[in-house]
Amino acid sequence: MTDAHRVLVLGGISSGKSRFAERLAADGSADRHYLATGRENPDDPDWQRRIETHREQRGDGWTTAECGADPDALRTALAEVPAGSAVLVDDLGGWVGLLLERDGDDTDRYALAADVAALAEAVRDSPAARVVLVSPEVGLSVVPESRSGRLFADVLGDVNRAVAEVCDRVALVVAGRAVWLPTDATVPADGAAAPVAAEAVAAVAVPDTGAEVAEEPEDIGPAQPDDDIAAIRPPDRIAINAAQDRLVALASGGAGLGALAEPVAWAVGATGRPGPWTSIRLVLVGADHAGGASAGSTVAADKLAAIESGDAPLARLAERTGATLTVADLAAEGLTAPAPAMERADVLTAEQVDAAFALGRRLAETAADEGADVLVPAAYGAGVRTAAAAVLAAATGAEPAGLLDRVVGTAGRIDDDAWIARAVAARDALHRVRLRSRDTRSLLAMLGGPDLAVLTGLIVGAAVRRTPVLVDNPATATAMILARDLAPSSPWWCLVPDHGRQPAVQHVCDLLGFEPFLDLGLGLGDGCTALTAVGVLAPHLALAATLDDEPVHA
């Protein structure tokens, strides 16, 4: 894998560019140098707080050089850093401010061309093994009203272009997410847009951890939503509110349905069908994940055998609630071959991602055509929770180890060794893909696997057909986040009755604003808590169906 020795990180105000650049500069290097172009100003408390925040984010282990005295200080510092070190320059906007302070606002941008060229040369010739430079992206803002503001924007634009020319890679950070810009940005003389280079751009080197790491392919890119996906709308909130008003009739001087009022109203208003759910479709999705992700897990074939024999708790709850069972046929889509461990290589191709997603959509649409009132998805493959934690961490910026629940082995014993193996696998996988795209298709290909792709398609397909989905497990909760990237309204066709005290599900609930109405602490496996919730809701849905259309107030 080719090293990227020079990286320019662009971004707007508070976009997260400095934090992203700090991670790049710190990665794999013990000798770190921070070149600060800003100067402390005790008379400006806000500016001082900003400086302190940056120091806290960087942490210990940095040698700081103050380069805010004059423009030459930064060029000198770039030349004098030790060979083989990592250097972070934050930021080039401050350096432009020093130029204008030296020459005055009445100077001309072209008079500063020699300074700009000299800086680019200093970046190119620095003996550091890695130089990461932070700079504000001014090209997307409005044209400043004042001459000094226009001069600053023009000169900074010149600096960004000059430095980008000598850098191996350029990233644009938006809302904490980095987009790597193509290396070929030239425009032909006829004015036509130049094609983006087909080759994968060089990636920042992965430190040698002793594990073999496969060459990374290009990101497969985001999906183009179909018209029916683009047309997905959330459940009718007016109908839900009207249903909740009718439930007031049950409050005879008390609290009525209490915590069940909102889910009952949602179930009635979202579907437009009063009464309990009589057709419950349990959808099983199983695929084993290789590597450390599956530590302490039972393989999918054994779990499915226990379910189909009727011995597993999920099978018994399904029988009690009258749920019909559908198993996703991954073999028919060519998705059952062992995939590489996510910490070593991508787990799916672009074609496999699309095939699994399409399978999930078909499962949802078939269930809706057959009259299903609600879908209950359950993932049962070895390692699926680790894969879900890695994908969720990559998509939301969370710490993967914090999304993994404890591993319970035989006889109810906690298996800490298995948990550590899972956490290490998720960490290494995220490190492997840290500079790549975070769109849904890329995440599924890099980390997710066929089961998460099927679940994502299932949620989107259910939303297209306006069919509720009950979510009670990390894999399906992660699929809600992935589905949101494709169809922003699709998660609102999901109901999370109980997070099961699982950190990944809790994290998704916090992100999307879901309020679980149960806290049973069940640990019987995916789908079991959702089926239990069906039994809790059923009599109250039946009770709600007996009410008149007009609310009755006590």
N, C-alpha and C positions, 0 to 999 in steps of 0.2 A: 504494500500500500504506500502511495507517494505522500511524503510529508508536505504540508502547507506551511512554509516558513513565514509568510507574511499574510496577515488577514486584516481586512478593513471591515469594521462593524458599524453600520449606519443605523439610525433610528431617530424617531421624534422625541419630544420631551416626555420623560417618564415612561418610555416604551420598554424598558428593561434591557437596553443595549449594553450598559455598563456591566450589569450582572452576567449577561451572556458572555461578554468579552472576558470577564474575570475567570469564568470557568474554562474558557479556551486557553487563556494564558497560563493558568495554574496546572492544567492537565499534563501529568507526566513529567513535571520539572520541579526539582527541589530548590533551584536557584532562581528566585523570582524577583523582578525589579519593576516597581511602579513609578512611572514618570508622570508627575502631576503638573498640569499647566495652570491650574487655578491657584489663587493665593488666598490665604486665610484673611478674613475681615471681621474682627471682633465687633464692629459696629453694625454688622448685618447678621442677626441671630438666625434667620432662615438659611442663609448661605452656610453658616457654621454648622447647622444641623445637617445640612446636605453632605458636607464634608465628613462629619462624624459617621453618618449612615454608611457612606461608601467605605470608610475604614472598617466598620463593623462587618460589612458584607465580605470584605476581602479576608478578614481574619489575620492571624499571625502568619509569619513566614515570608513576608514581603520586605524588600529593601526599597525605601521610598526616596526618590530624588525630586526635590522641588525645582520645577522648571518654569516658574511663573515670573522670574525676574526680567527676562528679555527673550526674544525669539531665538537667539543663538543658543540658549541654555538647552533646549530640547535637542537640537542637532548635536550638540556636544555630548549630551547624555547618551544618545543613541550610538554614538561612536565609541563611548568608553565603557559600555556594559561588558561584562565578562563574556568571552566566547562560550557558546553552548548554553547560555542562560535563556530564560523566558522573560519577555518585556511586555508590559501593558502601558500604553499611552492613553491617558484620559484627561482632556479630550482635545481634538484638533480645533474645535470651536474656540476654546480658551487660547490656543496658540494664535489663531487669527486675530483675536482681541488684542493680544500683545503686539502684533504687527501694526494694527491701526493705532494703538496707543503710542507706539514709537514714532510713526510717520504722520499721525493726525488724520482727522476725518476728511481733510481736503485732498488727500493723496488720490492717486488713480490706481485702479486694480492692475493695470498693465505695468505700472511702476513696481509692483510687488511680484512680478512674474519670476524674477531671479530668486527671491526668497522661497517661493513655492517650489521651484525646481530643485533648489538646494535641499529642502526638507525631503522631497521624494527621493533624492539621491542618498540622503542620510538613512532613510528607511531601508532602501535597497542594499546599502553597503554595511549595515550594522552587523557586527559579529555574532549577535544573538542567534540562537537556534530557532527562536520563534518570536515574532513581533506582532502583537495584536493592537490595533489602533481603533479608538472609539471616536466617532464624529457625528454631529447632528446632520440629519438629512433635511436640507432647506429647500429642495426643489419642489416639494409638495405644498408649501405654504403660500399664502398670499404675498404679493409684492409689497414690501414695507413702504410706508408713506414717506419716511424721512430719507435723506440722501445717505446718512450714516448707516441706516438699516439696510438700504439697498447695496451699499458698498460691502458691508459685512457678508450678506448673502452671496454676492457675486464672488468675492474672494474665497469664501468657504467652499462654494461650488467648484472653483478652480482647484483648490487644495484637494477636495474629495476625488476629483477626476485624476489629478496627478498622482496621488497616492495609490488609487485603484490600479493605475497602470503598472505599478511596481509590485503589487500584491498578487499572491497566488489565488486568493479567493476573496469575495466580497459578500457580506451578509447584510440583509435588511431586516431589522427586528421590529415587529409590530405586535403590540399587546403581549410582549414576552415570548413571542414565537419568531424564530429565525427563518427567513427565506433566503436560500443561497442563490445568488444571481448568476446568470450564465456568463461564461468567460468571453464569449464573442458578442460584443455589443456594438460593432461597427455598423454604419449605415452607408450603403453604396451611393455612388455619385448620383444615380437616378432618383434617389429619395425613397426607394422601396425598402421595406423593413428587411433586415438580414435574418436568415433562418437561425434558430438557436442550435448551437452545436449539439450533435447527437451523442458525443462521447460524454461519459460521466466525468464530472470535474473532480479534481484531486481532493481527497479527504485528509483532515488532520490525522496524524498517525496515532494509532492506538498503542499505549504503552505495553511493553512485553510483560504479560502476566503468567507466562508459562503455558497458556492454552493456545491451541491452534485456532486462528481466526480466518474464516473464509473471506475471499474478496467480495466486497459489497457491490451488488448490481445497482443500476439506477432506480430511483423511486418510480413507482408505476403511475403516480399522479392521481388526482381526485376523480371521482366518477362524475359523469354528466347525468343529472337526474332526468328521469322520464317525465312526461307531462303529468301523469297521475301522481308521481311523487312530489313534483313541484306544487301540485294543487292541494296537498294535504293541509287540512285546517285542524286546529285543536277542537275538542268537544265544545258544544254550545254552552257557554257559561251562563247565558240567560236561562236556558232550560234547567241547568243544574241549580241555579239560585231559586227558580220557581219550585223545583222539587224540594229544596230545603225549606222553603216557606210552608209547603204543605205538611212537612214533618212537624211543624209547630203544633199541629193538632194533637200530637201524641204527648205533648208536654202539659200534663194536667197539674200545674203548680210545681213541677219538678224540672229535671234537666232533659227530659225526653230521651232521645237516643244517645245523648252524650257524645263520646268519641266516635260513635258509629254514624252520627248524623251526616258528616261530610262524605264518607265513602258510600253510604246508601244513596244520598242525593246525587253523587257523581255517577254511580252505576245506573240510576234511573234516568238522569238527565242526559248523560253521554250517549246512551244507547237508544233512548226513547221508548224502551220496553220495560214497563213496570213489572214487578214480580221477581222471584228468585231465578238465578241462573239454573236452567235445567239441562243444558248441553255444555259440558265442560270438556275441553280438549287438552289433554296432557301431551306435550310435545317433547320427546326425548332426543337429545343431540349428544352424541358421544364420539370423541376423537382423543386418542392418547397423545400426549406431548412428551417429546424425548428430552434427555438431559436432566439437569438438576431440578427442573420444574416438577417432575413426577415423583420426587423423593417422598417416600411414605405413602404413596397412593396405590389403590387397587386399579388394575387395568379395566378398560371400558367393557371388554367382553364379559368379564366376571360380574361386573355391576349389572349389566343388561340381563344376564342370565338369572340373577337373583330377582330382578324386577319381573321378568316374564314368568318366572316360576311362582310368583305371588308371595315370596318369602320376605322381600324387602319392605320396610315401612311405607315407602312411596306407593307400592302396589296395593297394600292394604288400605291406605287412605284413599287411593283412587277408587277402589271398590266401594268404600263407604260413601263417597260423594257421588258415585255414578259417573266418574270421569272416563272418557274413552281415551285410549292410548295410541299415539302415532310415533313411530321411530323414524328419524331422518335417515334416509338411505344414502349415506355418503359414498358407499361403494359404487352406486350407479353413476355418480359424478366423477369417479376416479380419484376420490379424496381420502382413501383409507391407507395409502402407502405411507410408511413411516416418514415423517418430516424431520429435517435436521433440528438439533437442539437450538433454541432461539438465541442462546448466548454465543453460538458459533456461526450461524448463517440464517438467512431468511427462510421462513417456514412454508411460504406459498408463493406460487407464481401469480402474475396478474390474471391469467386465465382461470386459475383455481379460485382466486378470490371472487371473481365474477360468477363462477359456477356455483360456489357455495352460497353467495348472497342470493342468487336467483332461486336456489333450492329453498331457502328460508322464506322468500316471498311466496313461492308456490304453496308451501305448507300452510301459510296463513290464509291465502286466498281459497285454497281447497277447504279448509276448516270453515271459513265463512260461508262458502257455497253450500256446505253440508249442514248449516244452521247452528254452528257453535256460538254460544253466548259469550264465552271468555276463553282465552288461551292461557295455559300454565306451562311455560317452558322450563326445562330442567337439563342441565349439562352434567354428564356423568363420566367424562373421560379422565384418565390419570393426568394430573398436572394442569388442568384447566384453570384452577384458581390462581396458580402462579402466572400463567399467561395473561389472565385477566388483570392481575395486579400490575404486570409490566406494561400492558397496553394503557391501562387507566393512568398510571404514573406518567407515561409518555404524553398522553393526551391532556392531562390537567396540571402537570408539574408537581404532583405529590411525590412523597418518598415511598418507593415500592415496598420496603420492609414494613412500613406503617399500614399498608393495605392488606397484608397477609395475616389471616387469623392463625391461631395455634393449630398444630397438627396433632390430631388425636389418633393414636394407633390402636392396636388390639387391646381389648379389656379396658378401654377408656383411658389408656395411659398417654400422657403428653409426650410427643416425640420432638424434642428440641433439635436434635441433629437433623431431622428432616426439614424442620422450619429453616434452619440455617442454610441448608443446601438450596432450598427454594429461594430464599432471600438473595443468596449469592448469584444464582442463575438469573434472577430478575435484574439485579444490579449490573451484571456483566452484559446482559442483552441490551440494556439501556445505554450502556457505555458504547457498545458496538454501533448503535444507530443514532448516536447523540447529535450528529450533524445533518441528519436527513429529514425529509418531510414528515409532517405530523397529520396529514389528511387521513381519512378513514381507510381508504384502500391501501395506502402505504403501511399504516400501522398493522392492518390485518396480515399483509404479506410479510412484514418484517418480524412480527411478534405474535400475532393473534392465533392463526390457525383456522381450520375449516369450521370448527364448532362455533367460535365467536363470529365468523362471517355468516354462518347460517342464522344465528340468533339475531344479528343485526338486520338481515333481510327479513326475518320473521316480524320484528317490531315495525319495520317500515311497511311491510305488506299488511299487517294488522291495521295500521293507521290508515292505509289506503282504503281498506274495507270497513273502517270505523268499528273495529272489534277490540274490546278491552284486552289487555295483557296484564296478568298478575306477576309481579317480580319479587323474588325472595332470595336471590343468590348473586354472588359476585359476577359471574359470567354474563348473566342477563342484564344486570345493572350496568356493567361496562358496555354492553351492546346498546343500551339507551344513550350513552354518551356518543358512541360511534354513529348511531342512527341520527342523532341531532345534527351532525355535520352534513348529512345528506338531505335531511328533511327536518328543519328546526322544530316543527310542531309535532313530530312523531312521538317523542317521549310523553306527551300529555295524554296519549291513549293508554298509558301504563298506570297501574295502581301498585304502590309498594305498601302492602299491609303491615309488614314487620321487617325491620332490618336484620333481625336475628342476631343482633350484637356482632355482626360481621363488619369489620372496618371498611371494606371496599363498598359495601352497600350503604353504610352510613355516610361515606364520603360523597357518593352520588346523590343521596338525598339532600345533603347540605348544599351541594352545587346547584341542584335543580329546584330546590325549595319544596321537596316532598315531605309530608308529615305522616309517618307511619302511625297507625291507630292501634296497633297491638305491640306488646313487648313480651313475647312468650319465652324467648331464649331457647327455642327448639334447636336441636342439632341433629336432626334426623336425615338431613340431605336435601339437595335442591328439589324444589317443588312441594315438599312436605308442609312447610309453613303456609304456602299459598293455598293448598288444599284445605288446611285447617281453617284459614280465613274464610274460605268459601262456606264452610259449615257454620262459622260464626255469623256471616252476613245473611245466609239464606232465610232464617225466620223473620229477620227485620226487613228484608226486601219484600217478603210476602206480606208483612204487616203494612208496609208503605203502599203496596198495591191496593189495599182496601180503602184508602183515604179518598175523599172527594177531591175534585180538581181545585176547589177554592180552599185556601187555608182557613182553619178554624182556630181562633185565639181563645185561650182560657180566660 
